[in-house]
Amino acid sequence: MVNPKSVPARSDSVVTRKTGNEYVLVPVANNIADMNSVYTLNESGAFIWELIDGKRCIEDLIEALIKEYEIDKETASKDVLSFIEAMSKYLIISPPTPLKGSEAPQTP
């Protein structure tokens, strides 16, 4: 499980283009775009993407989503965590790292 105090960061190997309220993400390797692996983010995905700056923790992203879309914390948490997991899986973002000064929860 992802620590809510961990901080995701965008990958340097992805080119982004905003089109209206959506983003198109294109992975790049050796200065060549991988057009077979293009990702499109919907409005809420684009909102989360804009917040991922390598400084904000996942908890901050959840709180921002709650305020922006006036949704409950459970829904916002599920949305943000599934977004982080999917983007990490495809290397669009770096795996979240613990926020400096915070401790990861202890597991029994």
C-alpha angles and dihedrals in degrees: 000000000000118000110238088220092057120108122227121205132195118253117250089221095069128086116206131201124185117218112181107306094341136078130218113209120199121187114224127201124178089354091301121117116231098223091179090066103049116148127201121203122207121223097280092043089051089050091053091044091055090054095051101097105141090257106069119077124224090257089059090051091052092050091048091051090051091053096042098047100024093233132144123268095249092056093044092049092050091048095048095043093048090048092050092047094049094046091046091050091056093040092243088129130025115252108273115265126208115270110253110261094021125105125223113242115264116245118215 
